[in-house]
Structures are given as structure tokens and as C-alpha cells.
Amino acid sequence: MMKKTLTFLFLGLTLISYSQNEGAFFYFNNNGGIYFDQCTGAATPLFDGQSSSTNLDSNNSSISDEFGNLLFYSNGLTVYDSNHVALPNGGGLSGNGNSLILPKPGDENLYYIFTIDLSSTTSNGMEYSVIDKNLNNQDGDIIATQKRIPLITYNSNNTEESTYKCSSKLTAVKSEDCSFYWIITHFLDRFYAFKLDENGVDSNPVVSTSIPEVPMSFYAFGNSVPPISDLKVSPTGDKIAMTYSNAESTVITDSSPKGLYIYDLNPNTGVISNPINLTIPPELIGFDLVDYFAISVEFSQDGKYLYATTERDSDSGYERNPRIWRWNSSISSINASSELVYETLEYIGGGSIQLAPNGQIYHVRELLNLIEATEFNYTLGVIENPSANFEDLVYDEFGLALNFGDDSTVIATNTLPQYNPQWFSQLITITNNTLDKCKAFICGASSAMLTAPDDSDAIYKWYKDDVLITNSDTSSLEVTVEGDYRVEVSFNSNDCSYVGYAEVIESSDAPEVTDATAYQCDGSENDGLASFRLNKYIDLFVLDSREVNVRFYETLEEAQENINELDQNDFRNRINPQTIYAAVSNVDDGCFSIAALELVVSPSDGGREIVLKNCDSEGEFDGFSTFDLDSTIPQILDNFSSDYRVTFHETLENAQIDELELVSPYANITAFNQIVYARVDSGGNCEGIIEVELLIEGPPDIPLNVELIYCQDIFPNPIELNTGLSNAQISEFQYQWNTGATSPTISINQPGEYSVQISNGTDCPIERTITVIPSSNPIIEDIIINDLGTDNSIEVLVSGDGEYEYSIDGIDAFTENPIFNNLPVGIYNVRIRDKNGCGISEELVSVSGFPKYFSPNGDGVNDTWKVKNLSSRINFTGTIYIYDRYGKLIHIVLPNSSGWDGTYEGSRMPESDYWFKAVLNNGETLRGHFALRR
């Protein structure tokens, strides 16, 4: 028959069986320990352990009684009692590979310690010894005749197997009817399951042969690094997982860390079957798979997930890169569910992992050097919620500190004591105390109700101070007297039992409370709904001076049953008004009273708006400044009495729940215009929320420095100076010119600097400066013409106050250069203009010169060749001599003649180049050539 599982809801607590007190104490190398309080869930480090050993290969075991009192613990070599004293006959064990302590079924006085010897030469193999807790003045001792009894886990006819005998793997599973255990180990390709029941240990094991076959070389490690292996049973009792690896062996040949397997386990027959080699996709591993192996395994408390630690071989020259992985062991496609939970590049080993009584998994990092211990060895990593969805999973790398110094006397090495909640009687919660589930209180004249899970097939026995209470065979017990109460829940079909404990204490009266009303202001929608920070109203209804806990609920029934607790920091009412209920309990005893709290949403003062203006006159005009919010308080309290409290908030929501109060002076965070919210409060109740508009004012967007031109030629006529404002803006400002004028414009007829102060009546005045620059029409002083040469030019000389630019005919653009070169012969109109627009002067000039060609064809154009564009400034009376290309004088052009007509002695000369020599008045001789074209 399957083991019965109880599930029941009471006061919001799921009364499913929780962890057992037998696992309350962990002791481990070196000297460290942990106490798990089953009542409060706290884990407390201990420093009084005696499991100090430089042999890091020795694994630990410990056990407590059903009430959580420490009985024994061992490092596999010596057994210690609850006083941390070695049992008189507790030494000389051979468990340097592993150890495990379990109670004998049906006998509360006897305990069995199973040990594994992992010697590097001739192993003692698997042994067990029996501890009687009544010996040694009730401190217990190993029975002399039942010490180190061997269990055969090998073929005694095989010499090599007889040498090594076993592996370090050791675990146990309890049968479904809770009447016996299977003690399980593994060697080569065989699982050995030894039965432990009321008759003791059956030395004839159930053997299950399965892959993998671990090679004998795995055990023959000589004086080098010992083999690393782990074996764990699921808390559901139907799965078993195993690792094996050796730091001197290459254990990866494909995409999986070989040596990581999960199997089906029959807890009734001890048979192990259906092996699955767990794999990790190479893309998740992320590096060369060589020398990558599994270290330790563990299941979550609900058995749904399997965790494993892995690392790389440091001897191969790599960082160890320890990681924790997880698979969903409850699905058929388990290998498709691998997830990376944690990794680090610190040079530490992957370490072992162990489920603890509080449902968390603790991670022991391998100590590389006892002398150079690090924080990784002074602390345990903790998977806080192993059964959670992956996105909610929490791993705290340094979750539990083991000491407060920097020495290596209290550290965690190798493994923690193996623990499995499946091994012991299941504990159940029978109180509604969320702080300490082992205590219940009789509040005042009332009674305490103890309630176990209700099951029609269950048999209930209630005890007070270990005395059976007659006529109490139901799942609930009403208690009116102090004492230690216990309930035992069993089933006729098997020996499985559930046990619940409660210390019932008479307490003082429940806290004094009164009904109250809390007011909140409506939001912008004015729909009667708002957010309440409920914990702000506690002083309204709690009249008691003692320390109390307060929880809020929508209905009285929910408050009484402690279900559907409301969010104290942000509760939004559903109707207006709405009454909710506060359960007020004493911190020390849990006695509680219930107060009704009416939530009323008042309309916000949305019709009023206060504008607070400020000037942004410093630096860049960016719309940001600081505001004296407190200066608006008198205006805000116009409709309220003076004893009201005013706070400011950036959002309406923060104002409603009185959160994130602003401090005055306040720097706005939204440029130019921002709304903040003033909350008017009385005794924690919101009486109104008023919008305060923060308005940034600054100068109008006009040029502040301007230059204007005054043309001297128009004097004494004036020009007008203005403020740069548009016609629509003029009436909004006041003006003050440095001339004394107060009008928006002034008229001036003198160059100079003029300024005007522009103000709108606030503290944001600006000054506009207008610089008036004189200018005038250009006066032509001279035009110098260089002509009659091969490079004719004009240079213009002017005077005046302006800045001038120049142009001549044929050149549209003006230039600042008054010299024009390479001019052809002709008449030019020289133009000079003021850049500032104060006028243009111009003059016609002539550029004289010798033509480059002529065409005597009788058309009246260029029929003769002579000097052109002679002006009065040129008194040319010289003679021009014309030669053919051979130097023969062809013609003499006399002054004032019509020129050469292209003939020689009456005959027309041919088309050709001809040369000339001109003798000027000053004796200078000019030479050149020209073409005759017909």
C-alpha cells in the first residue's frame, strides 16, 4: 500500500507534513555544525562540533530524537554524543569514505551506524555498528558485540573485488509502509540494498545490476586523489541518483558529464532499474568537454527536481568553473529540462549539495587548502527555494556563515550529514502560529484549538505531557490548560505515522483595539476609489502599548481564519466607503483581536489650482529652477484649519499613499511647467489633494545684442530702435531705455550704444543692447587705369565711413578688392557700394589698347587697325610701325590717322600675323602683334 499523504488547510496554512526533528542537527568537518529549528524554520551555525579531521574524504552523519534533541554524530571514524564527547566504544570505525546513522525500526533505543572504508590499499568495505542510547549513563555507546560487522558488497571469489570491496556511495530509503529501510550502496555495475527492520540488518542484499559499469581502476586510486561519488534517494522514495568521477580520469567523451545517472527505485523491494544518463547540451557547457565531471546530487524536498554540481579537472590546467545544474526528474524527457542554476570562476571545487530539514539545499564548496581557507569555506551556499520555477529560483552564494573569524577551525569541507525527510516519521503542524508553529496560546479566558489534517482513514491519538487523552480521537482538540501536547496520526494499513507537537501556554489578554475610520483622497478620476497605505492607520485602532503584529483582510471571516491577507503598502478600495478588518496579535504569544477599519475616499480639491512662478535667469534658459514649495502652504490651507499637515509629492499616487515626500526648496524635473501635488493630512487621514503648478518664466525669445547702421548721408533724419518683440507682445512688458525713454521704440540720428531693460513685473528682467554703427556713401577719390599694354587693369580709390565693395561692367558680383586685372580694351562703368546699404557711387572709364586683330572686308567693322579708346588722359602722338612676319616694314600709322587698311602699295596683304612697334610720347617703345583676317 502506498504511503498516506495528508494535506489540509487551516487558517491559511497548508498542513502538509514537514521535515523531521531527527535531522535538527548537522555536524561536519571541520568542527562546524548547524541547528535547524523545526518550529521557526531558522538555521543557526554551531561551533562546538568535534568532527575535526584533516582527512577530507571522511563523510559525516548525525541524528537527533523526535523532539530535535541531538543524540549522536560521527565523522565515520568516531561517534560523539550530545555532549560532544566520544562514546567510550565509539572510536576505531573505518568510515573514512562515508557514514550514515538510522534508528532501528520498532526500537526507540537502538541506532545503526553504517560506514564505508575507502582505503587506497586493502579496504574494510561496508560495515555497521549498533548504538544503544541507554548505555553510558543514557549518553549511549556502541554495543561491543555489534561493532564493525561487515556487509558483503563484492564477489568474494574475485581477488580484485575483494581488495577494494565497495565504493563510497551510501544512502537509504524507507519502505512505503514505514516498517523497514533499505541501506543502499553501489560497486562496479551493481547496487546492493540491505534491509534494516525490527529484526536488524539482513546481510543478504538485494542486488540490482545496471549501467554504468564503473571500471575497477576507478577504485584503485593509490595515493592520489580518491574517487568522487554521490548517491541520493528522492524524498518521494521512488528515484535514486548517482555520480561517479575521478580527478585523474577523463570522464567526458560526449556531451554529458558521464557518471551522472538517475534510476527508478522500488522502496518496497529495493530493486533499482531504468537507468538514464543525464546530459547537458554542449552549448550550455560552453567549453571543451574533456575533464568535465559531476560531483554531487540532491533532490528538492518535493522530489520534482534533481540538482547536481559539476566542475573541470584543475590538473588539466583549467579553472574549475564549478556549476550547479537542475533537471525536472518528474517528466519522461528529463534530459530536455537541464538548467544552469549557478557558476563561478573562483578556483574552488564543485562541492557537495545536501537537502536540509528546512527544505533548502546547502552547498559545500571543496576546500583546496586548509591553511588558505577562503570565504567559500567559511560559508555555505544556499538554494533557498529548490522547488520553485526556474525564473524564481534563489541561490545565495554565501547564504550561511559558519564562523566570524578568518581562521580555518570552523569550516565546511567535503559533505554535510546526509538527510532525507523520507526516512523518518512525518511532522505535521497543529497550530496557527506563523512565528513558531510548535507553540499555541490560550488567550485570556479563551481556549486554544489544535488541529491536525483531517482524513477519514486516519486514527488520532492526542497526548498531554505524554499521557493519552481519552475520548479524543478526532483531528481537532480544544485546549484550556497549559502543557505539552502531541498528536499521533496513523493508519490501519501500515506503520507510517504522522506526529504533531505543540507547547500550549496560557497568555495575557488579546491586544486592546477599537474600530476606526481612515480617510483617503480621491484620484483625478473622482470615482471614489483610491490607494491606501494601510499600515499608516494602525495608531487609529490599536490602543495597546505592547508590541503587536497587524494584518488586514477584506472580510471578518478571512481575518479570523488568517487567509487572503491584504497588501498593507498598497490596497485599493473596491467600493466607497468600504470596511476591512485588522487582526492585531501580540508578538510574544500570538493572541489577537480584530478591529473594523472603515475606508472613506473624500473628493480631492480638484477645483483649486495654485500657481507658483519662478524665474530661470541664470545660465542657459532651460526651464529648470528651484521652488519654495512651503511658500504655498498658507494658500493651500485657506479652506482648512492651521493644524493640518501639508506634504508635497511628484505624483498623485504618491500623494494618496503619502509616499516619497518632496523637500522644499524643490528643483523641478519637468522643464517649464510641472504639476506637484500637495496632500493635506490630519492624523494620517487625507483631507484633500491640491495641484500646485510650477511655472518657469524667463526672457522673451528675442536677440539681446543687435547691431544697426546709421547712414550719415541721411543726417539729420532719424532711424527707429525697437525691443525685438512682436506687436502682440509689446503690451505685456515695461521698458526703460538708457536714453531715459520708456516707450517700446525710440528714434536716434547719432551712432552709439543704446540699451533697454525689458520686464514683465517679475524678477526676470532682461537687457537688450543695440549698437548703432555709422556708415556713408562712398566718395571716388581716383580711378587708376593701366592700359596700352598686354595686361590692362583698373584700381579704384575711395573714401568714407562705410565698408565698401566694387564691381565693373561685365562682372555681376561685387568684391571687396578694388583692383580689376586682365581687362580687354573698352569702356567700363565702375560701381562702388556701401555694404551697409548707405549708397552707390559710379563712374565711366576707358581702357585703351592695341587690337588683337582686324578684318578689312568692307563691312564697316574692324576694317582698319589702330589704337582704340584713346581718352583725354592719354596724349598719344607717337608713330606705329607695322611689319610682316619677315620683318619687312609694311605700313606706318601716323597720329590721328584712320589706321592701316591691310594693303601694301595698293595690294591686299594676305591673312597672317603682323608685328607692330609703337613709340610713345615719353619715348617708351611698345611691341606686339596682331592678326589680319579676311
C-alpha positions, 0 to 999 in steps of 0.5 A: 500500500502506498504511503498516506499523504495528508494535506489540509488547510487551516487558517491559511496554512497548508498542513502538509507534513514537514521535515523531521526533528531527527535531522535538527542537527548537522555536524561536519568537518571541520568542527562546524555544525548547524541547528535547524529549528523545526518550529521557526524554520531558522538555521543557526551555525554551531561551533562546538562540533568535534568532527575535526579531521584533516582527512577530507574524504571522511563523510559525516552523519548525525541524528537527533530524537523526535523532539530535535534533541541531538543524540549522536554524530560521527565523522565515520571514524568516531561517534560523539554524543550530545555532549560532544564527547566520544562514546567510550566504544565509539572510536576505531570505525573505518568510515573514512569514505562515508557514514550514515546513522538510522534508528532501528525500526520498532526500537526507540533505543537502538541506532545503526551506524553504517560506514564505508572504508575507502582505503587506497590499499586493502579496504574494510568495505561496508560495515555497521555498528549498533548504538544503544542510547541507554548505555553510558549513563543514557549518553549511549555507546556502541554495543561491543558485540555489534561493532564493525560487522561487515556487509558483503558488497563484492564477489568474494571469489574475485581477488580484485573485488575483494581488495577494494570491496565497495565504493563510497556511495551510501544512502537509504530509503524507507519502505512505503509502509514505514516498517523497514529501510533499505541501506543502499550502496553501489560497486562496479555495475551493481547496487546492493540494498540491505534491509534494516527492520525490527529484526536488524540488518539482513546481510543478504542484499538485494542486488540490482545490476545496471549501467554504468559499469564503473571500471575497477581502476576507478577504485584503485586510486593509490595515493592520489586523489580518491574517487568522487561519488554521490548517491541520493534517494528522492524524498518521494522514495521512488528515484535514486541518483548517482555520480561517479568521477575521478580527478585523474580520469577523463570522464567526458567523451560526449556531451554529458558529464558521464557518471551522472545517472538517475534510476527508478527505485522500488522502496518496497523491494529495493530493486533499482532499474531504468537507468538514464544518463543525464546530459547537458547540451554542449552549448550550455557547457560552453567549453571543451568537454574533456575533464568535465565531471559531476560531483554531487546530487540532491533532490528538492524536498518535493522530489520534482527536481534533481540538482547536481554540481559539476566542475573541470579537472584543475590538473588539466590546467583549467579553472574549475568553473564549478556549476550547479545544474537542475533537471525536472526528474518528474517528466519522461524527457528529463534530459530536455529540462537541464538548467544552469542554476549557478557558476563561478570562476573562483578556483574552488571545487564543485562541492557537495549539495545536501537537502536540509530539514528546512527544505533548502539545499546547502552547498559545500564548496571543496576546500583546496587548502586548509591553511588558505581557507577562503570565504567559500569555506567559511560559508555555505551556499544556499538554494533557498527555494529548490522547488520553485520555477526556474525564473524564481529560483534563489541561490545565495552564494554565501547564504550561511556563515559558519564562523566570524573569524578568518581562521580555518577551525570552523569550516565546511569541507567535503559533505554535510550529514546526509538527510532525507525527510523520507526516512523518518516519521512525518511532522505535521503542524497543529497550530496557527502560529506563523512565528513558531508553529510548535507553540499555541496560546490560550488567550485570556479566558479563551481556549486554544484549538489544535488541529491536525489534517483531517482524513477519514482513514486516519486514527488520532491519538492526542497526548498531554505531557505524554499521557493519552487523552481519552475520548479524543480521537478526532483531528481537532482538540480544544485546549484550556490548560497549559502543557505539552501536547502531541498528536499521533496520526496513523493508519490501519494499513501500515506503520507510517505515522504522522506526529504533531507537537505543540507547547500550549501556554496560557497568555495575557489578554488579546491586544486592546483595539477599537474600530476606526475610520481612515480617510483617503483622497480621491484620484483625478478620476473622482470615482471614489476609489483610491490607494491606501497605505494601510499600515499608516492607520494602525495608531487609529485602532490599536490602543495597546502599548505592547508590541503587536503584529497587524494584518488586514483582510477584506472580510471578518471571516478571512481575518479570523481564519488568517487567509487572503491577507491584504497588501498593507503598502498598497490596497485599493478600495473596491467600493466607497466607503468600504470596511476591512478588518485588522487582526492585531496579535501580540508578538510574544504569544500570538493572541489577537483581536480584530478591529473594523477599519472603515475606508472613506475616499473624500473628493480631492480639491480638484477645483483649486489650482495654485500657481507658483512662478519662478524665474530661470535667469541664470545660465542657459534658459532651460526651464529648470529652477528651484521652488519654495514649495512651503511658500504655498502652504498658507494658500493651500490651507485657506479652506482648512484649519492651521493644524493640518499637515501639508506634504508635497509629492511628484505624483498623485499616487504618491500623494494618496499613499503619502509616499516619497515626500518632496523637500522644499526648496524643490528643483523641478524635473519637468522643464517649464511647467510641472504639476506637484501635488500637495496632500493635506493630512490630519492624523494620517487621514487625507483631507484633500489633494491640491495641484500646485503648478510650477511655472518657469518664466524667463526672457522673451525669445528675442536677440539681446545684442543687435547691431544697426547702421546709421547712414550719415548721408541721411543726417539729420533724419532719424532711424527707429530702435525697437525691443525685438518683440512682436506687436502682440507682445509689446503690451505685456512688458515695461521698458526703460531705455538708457536714453531715459525713454520708456516707450517700446521704440525710440528714434536716434540720428547719432551712432552709439550704444543704446540699451533697454531693460525689458520686464514683465513685473517679475524678477526676470528682467532682461537687457537688450543692447543695440549698437548703432554703427555709422556708415556713408556713401562712398566718395571716388577719390581716383580711378587708376587705369593701366592700359596700352599694354598686354595686361590692362587693369583698373584700381579704384580709390575711395573714401568714407565711413562705410565698408565698401565693395566694387564691381565693373561692367561685365562682372555681376558680383561685387568684391571687396578688392578694388583692383580689376586685372586682365581687362580687354580694351573698352569702356567700363562703368565702375560701381562702388557700394556701401555694404551697409546699404548707405549708397552707390557711387559710379563712374565711366572709364576707358581702357585703351589698347592695341587690337588683337586683330582686324578684318578689312572686308568692307563691312564697316567693322574692324576694317582698319587697325589702330589704337582704340579708346584713346581718352583725354588722359592719354596724349598719344602722338607717337608713330606705329610701325607695322611689319610682316612676319619677315620683318619687312616694314609694311605700313606706318600709322601716323597720329590721328590717322584712320589706321592701316587698311591691310594693303601694301602699295595698293595690294591686299596683304594676305591673312597672317600675323603682323608685328607692330612697334609703337613709340610713345610720347615719353619715348617708351617703345611698345611691341606686339602683334596682331592678326589680319583676317579676311 
